[in-house]
Amino acid sequence: MNLPHDLTLAEKASLTSGSSAWQTTPVDDRVRAITLTDGPHGIRRQDPSAGDALGLNDSLPATCFPPAVTLGSSWDPGLARRVGEALAREASALGADVVLGPGVNIKRSPLCGRNFEYFSEDPLVSGVMGAAVVAGIQSLGIGACVKHFAVNNQETDRMRVSADVDEQTLREIYLPAFERIVREAAPYAVMSAYNKVNGVYASENRRLLTEVLRREWGFDGLVMSDWGAVNDRVAALAAGLDLEMPPTGTDEQIVAAVMAGRLEEEAVTAAAGRVIRLVGRVQDARRFDDWDEDAHHELCRQAARAGAVLLKNDGDLLPLDPAGAQRIAVIGEFARSPRYQGHGSSHVVPTRLDAPWDALRAAAGPGTELSFTPGFTFDGAPDAALVAEAVAAAASADTALVFLGLPEAAESEGFDRTTIDLPADQIALLRAVSAVCPRVAVVLANGGVVGVAQWQDAASAILEGWLPGQAAGTALADLLFGFHSPCGRLTETIPVKLADTPSHLNFPGRDGHVVYGEGRYVGYRHYDTLDVPVAYPFGHGLSYTRFSHDDLVVVESGENTWTVEATVTNTGDRFGHEVVQLYVAFEEQAPSRPRHELRGFAKVGLEPGESRRVSFTLTGRDIARWSPSRHDWRIDPGGFVVEVGASSRDIRLRAGASTPGDGVVDELGPMSTLGEWLAHPVGAEVLGARMQSAAGLLDASGGHAALINLALGIPLIKFSGFGIGLTPDVVAELVSAVRNASPGVSPGTSSVASSGGTASDA
């Protein structure tokens, strides 16, 4: 049997759309149907026997792992892979073949309602963590479908809006996570986004789906649409989309387009072939009848602990002593009714749920007296009686644990937030509690960043728990009582106020367009380059111990390759994890490039007094920039700075390095400036003789820097009217001379190696 070539055109067309909301189309006994399921952080599988294809009722119970906002904050790819493996086992046991996840879109704005499903504002963190989840899922033969490709960074008007982004920003910020995952983890599938990219729907964008994804990155898997993202079946298939989900009953449009000569049958054959290949790949998956619910719940607990970020801990208020004689007032409805996952298509029915209030009572020793008061309701309506009850409890307590956050109605797939503030009634409660209790720790529950600047003075400690999954309570109790030390780090900046965010003036757009006017300056690239004050910087996170960083060494180990090593030491008195962060700074090129960019990280667990040597590899891709004129990566010659630190604003070590560049020189033309000619290795020499006659122009400036800079910024052809001999004919001769004398000059492509972005304990 020679599939798909033995199939009729109609059969091949049928394979390019599903047979139902969650299944592909079979072709008699030759091609079986496979089942797709939501599940970036847990399997949302509807009961096949219930006929609930739309998911209107509860799905089958599955482990609700911490969403990407929490898992990403662990900075632990090994943990992410283990979560991926668990997802695959549960998918198999529930009869699914492909998991629709992970989501790796960049957190452009903290207002995006779906940010809880994404890892970071940084493409390296997003790519490394996403690749680990994919590797874990596919290690058992279940397919992973990375989403949403591409530039899908808001929920407002998400099915129609055009994300208008320049080429350099697209390549440096919004595509690298997908590229890394495709190259390193080889996902079985990629999901195209709802939105348009520069005016063309992502599902119909040949540039993205075929030229970049397949030809440039070498992707050999299947491209499926987001649910309802196809607007033109024929255009989508021609662009490189293989599978429309769910089906719209328009397969005949494909057949008609081929018969009319508007679509090549080979495109249909190729798409059908990729569907058949996916069916074959998952057919060999290991199959499980069930899973160890206790083990997966424990993994969920570990992931929740690892992703929680201790933002503040004045006076070492935390951890609390579980065996101490103390009175603790637990305040806030989130302690009793935890917010543990986001809302929308990823919503999971958990196998169980740990509430913080229950877990704290179970963990506390006999000398600890605990009380609970809700303090507020989730509807946000002020309730003086609840506040008074909470204040009374706090006044008689040694410590108040105040659980605050965003109710489910405040953030979800399908809409964006309009503020980063906590509900006003919760802030008022906190201030009332802090007025009567000097020891206050806040525990946050939220999927997107919340502002803390306006109220953090009312708390000595702040633990950002994000959305912890179904083991929320036990994980938080582990940290609050010090059974484990917090080790999460921020993968997104917490701004002082919404107006400081880089996309503030352009989000969420208008008239069907959202302009990415901030360019590459997303997240810390914006705040650090412009020195904008922040509440807490990217990479920040405290521990119950302390770490030092020493002995940075940068050694050139090959052509545009460097080995970077540093020593990290636990200088405290208990075990803990440090996330060693490697940045590359381009100070000579600022502000045309961000102040610095993350290029590697390593999470290291250390006993008290223990040291470890951490090693990173930097490649040419790590110091490259995208050149819009060459449509390729460019390594500029010159110096750069290697930085090692504990956050983007806590740089502990710095060392200089340099590169000769990529050896490819940009073409010069009549509109190249005088400065570009003089900086060009061949252009400067060719222009030398002519510059003698033009010397009077620079001499006339009297050495005035401003006038010299003015001259250097003028295109060469514009000097034709200055009477210095640079006529149009002379300029044409100079351009010809440069091109003839520059065999290494190229306006085309270079081969800058893809960054490994890896780190290992040496």
Buried (B, 14 or more C-beta within 10 A) or exposed (E): EEBBEEBEBEBBBBBBBBBBBBBBBBBEEEBBBBBBBBBBBBBBBBEBEEEBEEBEEBBBBBBBBBBBBBBBBBBBBEBBBBBBBBBBBBBBBBEBBBBBBBBBBBBBBBBBBBBBBBBBBBBBBBBBBBBBBBBBBBEBBBBBBBBBBBBBBBBBBBBEBBBBBBEBBBBBBBBBBBBBBBBBBBBBBBBBBBBBBBEBBBBBBBEBBBBBBBEEBEBEBBBBBBBEBBBBBBBBBBBBBBBBBBBEEBBEBBBBBBEEEEBEBEBBBBBBBBBBBBBEBBEEBEEBEEBEBEEBBEBBBBBBBBBBBBBBBEEEBBBBEBEBEBBBBBBBBBBBBBBBBBBBBBBBBBBEBBBBBBBBBEBBEEEBBBBBBBBBBBEBEEBEEBBEBBBBBBEEBBBBBBBBBBBBEBBBBEBBBEEBBBBEBBBBBBBBBBEBBEBBBBBBBBBBBBBBBEBBEBBBBBBBBBBBBBBBBBBBBBBBBBEBBBBBBBBBBBBBBBEBBBBBEBBBBEEEBBBBBBBBBBBBBBBBBEEBEBBBBBBBBBBBBBBBBEEBBBEEEEEBBBBBBBBBBBBBEBBBBBBBBBBBBBEEBEEEBBBBBBBBBBBBBBEBEEBBEBBBBBBBBBBBBBBBEBEBBBBBEEEBBBBBBBBBBEBBBBBEBEBEBBEBBBBBBBEBBBBBBEBBEBBBEBBEEBBEEBEEBBEEBEEEEEBBEEBBEBBBBBBBEEEBBBBEEBBEEBBEBBBEEBEEBBBEEBEBBBBBBBBEEE
